[in-house]
Amino acid sequence: MTEVAIRWYRPGDEHAILQTFNLVFREVCGPGYVDRTLEQWRWAYLDNPAGHRISLAVAACGTVASQYAGMPMFCDTPWGERRFVHCVDSMTHPAFRAGLKTKSLFVETCMPFWAHCIDIGDALFYGFPVDAAFRIGQRYLKYVMMTVVDYLIRDLAAGALTAPAGIEVVKVDVVPPDLGSLYEQVRADKQCLTRRDYRYMHWRYVQNPARADYELWTARRGGRLLGLMVVKPASGLAPDAATIADWLVPEHDSTAADALLAAAVRRQQQQGKQRLMTVFPTWSHESRVLQQRGFVWTPSANWLQRRLVHNICIPQVTAEFLAERWWFTLGDSDLA
């Protein structure tokens, strides 16, 4: 096998990264795959407000033989601000694969990634690995299975939801500038979550090259911001589905929740989608509210099972804490 150097990302590597990335994922995803662009890569890594994490194995010819990468997120926790790293886009060039029976180049590329991230204080690695990466991760990388990610789904046949009076629900083109006070109310309800402040939400949904896929909806009463919802009306992880991708509503405000859910169901109906789907932790307030309004827990394994795995880097965080207190939506992943 050609000798490779394992090292951290350097400016300009993105061109070789994309060549290998698109080669690998064309193979994995088949004829429907659309190549990732330089604009998409730069948004995900260079523009991320929390930075980037990229470890590479690079051959002498310049080919990226393997990559282990992550998108950090600032999270609010009982111990203050911490960084959780969403591990994504891991890959190995077909010419450099050693199989699953020996420690692969994929694993060798990951080791310095983890060592560096732990050294700079990252609190958690997490991801949604495909089967092959999950098997390698369990064997060599101490992946801990947190949960199977199933879906809350409301069928089109469940009909419309009644919007409460007195609340104005509007689709907006930008993140509302008064988001900060809303986030603080939501933060007071949660022990651990990605910091959904203006900077993060603007990057995640407005600066995103896939911006046209998302709709931002606000709920207001008398001008005061009560809630923000992000919808992908044309696509979902379940077939023939629209998606609620993100959600910021204080737990006490059931009328704001009902107003936004009614808007999401209207968009589902307008798009002619059979399903409206979303993801929240099973223990969450939002899970209970949605079930009361016709959403049903549905196994992701009906189509393709999704797993959430993690590796904890600091002693304060425990697997039990994450299972019971880490609040997340599909927006915390690259699945929506």
Residue pairs with C-beta under 8 A, 6 or more apart in sequence:
1 96
2 59
2 60
2 61
2 65
2 95
2 96
3 59
3 60
4 57
4 58
4 59
4 60
4 65
4 66
4 96
4 105
5 57
5 58
5 60
6 55
6 56
6 57
6 58
6 108
6 109
6 112
7 55
7 56
7 58
7 112
8 54
8 55
8 56
8 112
8 116
9 17
9 52
9 54
9 55
9 56
13 54
13 56
13 58
13 64
14 38
14 41
14 42
14 45
15 38
16 58
16 62
16 63
16 64
17 41
17 54
17 56
17 64
17 67
18 35
18 36
18 37
18 38
18 41
19 63
19 64
20 63
20 64
20 65
20 67
20 91
20 93
21 36
21 67
21 89
21 91
22 33
22 35
22 36
23 93
23 94
24 91
24 92
24 93
24 94
25 33
25 36
25 91
26 33
26 35
27 94
28 130
37 209
39 209
40 209
40 210
43 203
43 207
43 208
43 209
44 52
44 71
44 88
44 89
45 52
45 54
45 69
45 71
46 52
47 203
47 207
48 71
48 72
48 203
49 74
49 199
49 200
49 203
50 71
50 72
50 73
50 74
50 83
51 72
52 69
52 70
52 71
52 72
53 69
53 70
53 71
53 72
53 85
53 113
53 116
53 117
53 122
54 67
54 68
54 69
54 70
54 113
55 67
55 68
55 69
55 109
55 110
55 112
55 113
55 116
56 64
56 66
56 67
56 109
57 64
57 65
57 66
57 67
57 96
57 105
57 108
57 109
58 64
58 65
59 65
59 96
63 93
63 95
64 93
65 92
65 93
65 95
65 96
65 105
66 91
66 92
66 93
66 96
66 105
66 106
66 108
66 109
67 89
67 90
67 91
67 92
67 109
68 87
68 90
68 106
68 109
68 110
68 113
69 87
69 88
69 89
69 90
69 113
70 85
70 86
70 87
70 88
70 113
70 117
70 125
71 85
71 86
71 88
71 334
72 83
72 84
72 85
72 86
72 122
73 83
73 84
73 85
73 86
73 194
73 195
73 200
73 332
74 81
74 82
74 83
74 194
74 195
74 200
75 81
75 82
75 83
75 84
75 123
75 192
75 193
75 194
75 195
76 187
76 190
76 192
76 193
76 195
77 123
77 191
77 192
77 316
77 317
78 191
78 192
78 316
79 316
81 195
82 123
82 124
82 314
82 317
83 121
83 122
83 123
84 122
84 123
84 124
84 125
84 126
84 194
85 117
85 122
85 124
85 125
85 126
86 126
86 127
86 332
86 333
86 334
87 125
87 126
87 127
88 127
88 334
90 106
90 110
90 129
90 133
91 106
92 104
92 105
92 106
92 109
96 105
97 104
97 105
98 104
98 105
100 132
100 135
100 136
100 139
103 140
104 136
106 133
106 136
107 136
107 140
107 141
110 141
114 125
114 141
114 311
117 125
117 313
118 313
121 314
122 313
123 312
123 313
123 314
123 316
123 317
124 310
124 311
124 312
124 313
124 314
124 317
124 322
125 310
125 311
125 313
126 146
126 308
126 309
126 310
126 311
127 308
127 309
127 310
128 149
128 306
128 307
128 308
128 309
128 333
128 334
128 335
129 137
129 143
129 307
129 309
134 143
134 307
134 309
137 143
137 309
138 145
141 311
142 311
143 309
143 310
143 311
144 309
144 310
144 311
144 312
144 319
145 307
145 308
145 309
146 307
146 308
146 309
146 310
146 319
146 322
146 323
147 282
147 307
147 308
147 323
148 299
148 300
148 301
148 305
148 306
148 307
148 308
149 279
149 300
149 306
149 307
149 308
150 279
150 282
150 297
150 298
150 299
150 300
150 306
151 237
151 238
151 277
151 278
151 279
151 297
151 298
151 299
151 300
152 277
152 278
152 279
152 280
152 287
152 290
152 291
152 295
152 296
152 297
152 298
153 238
153 241
153 275
153 276
153 277
153 295
153 296
153 298
154 265
154 268
154 275
154 276
154 277
154 290
154 293
154 294
154 295
154 296
155 274
155 275
155 294
155 296
156 268
156 269
156 273
156 274
156 275
156 276
158 294
160 262
160 265
160 266
160 269
161 258
161 261
161 262
161 265
161 293
161 294
162 258
162 262
163 169
163 258
163 259
163 262
163 263
164 255
164 258
164 259
166 221
166 255
167 219
167 220
167 221
167 226
167 255
167 256
167 259
168 219
168 220
168 221
169 217
169 218
169 219
169 259
169 260
169 262
169 263
170 217
170 218
170 220
171 215
171 216
171 217
172 216
172 217
172 218
173 206
173 216
174 202
174 206
174 216
175 198
175 201
175 202
175 205
175 206
175 216
175 228
176 182
176 218
176 225
176 228
177 198
178 225
179 196
179 197
179 198
179 201
179 225
179 228
179 248
180 197
180 198
181 225
182 225
182 226
182 227
182 228
182 248
182 250
183 195
183 196
183 197
183 248
185 250
186 193
186 196
186 248
186 249
186 250
187 193
187 195
188 250
189 250
189 251
189 285
190 325
190 327
191 321
191 325
191 326
191 327
192 321
192 322
192 325
192 326
192 327
193 326
193 327
193 328
194 200
194 328
194 331
194 332
196 246
196 248
201 228
201 246
204 246
204 331
205 211
205 214
205 216
205 230
205 246
205 331
206 216
208 214
213 232
213 234
213 235
214 230
214 231
214 232
214 245
215 230
215 231
215 232
215 233
215 267
216 228
216 229
216 230
217 228
217 229
217 230
217 231
217 260
217 263
217 264
218 225
218 227
218 228
219 225
219 226
219 227
219 228
219 229
219 249
219 256
219 259
219 260
220 226
221 256
226 249
226 250
226 253
226 255
226 256
226 259
227 247
227 248
227 249
227 250
227 253
227 256
227 257
227 259
227 260
228 246
228 247
228 248
228 249
229 244
229 246
229 247
229 248
229 249
229 260
229 263
229 264
230 244
230 245
230 246
230 247
230 331
231 242
231 243
231 244
231 245
231 263
231 264
231 267
232 242
232 243
232 245
232 336
233 242
233 243
233 267
233 268
233 270
233 271
233 273
234 242
234 271
234 273
235 241
235 242
235 243
236 242
236 243
236 273
236 275
236 277
236 336
237 243
237 277
237 300
237 303
237 304
237 306
237 330
237 335
237 336
238 275
238 277
238 298
238 302
238 303
239 274
239 275
239 303
240 273
240 274
240 275
241 273
241 274
241 275
241 276
241 277
242 264
242 267
242 268
242 271
242 273
242 275
242 276
242 277
243 276
243 277
243 278
243 330
243 336
244 264
244 276
244 277
244 278
244 329
244 330
245 278
245 329
245 330
245 331
245 336
246 329
246 330
246 331
247 260
247 278
247 280
247 286
247 329
249 256
249 257
249 260
249 286
250 256
251 285
254 289
257 286
257 289
258 293
261 290
261 293
264 276
265 276
268 275
268 276
276 295
277 298
278 290
278 295
278 329
278 330
279 328
279 329
279 330
280 286
280 287
280 290
280 327
280 328
280 329
281 287
281 326
281 327
281 328
282 297
283 324
284 327
291 297
299 305
300 306
306 335
310 319
310 322
312 318
312 319
312 322
330 336
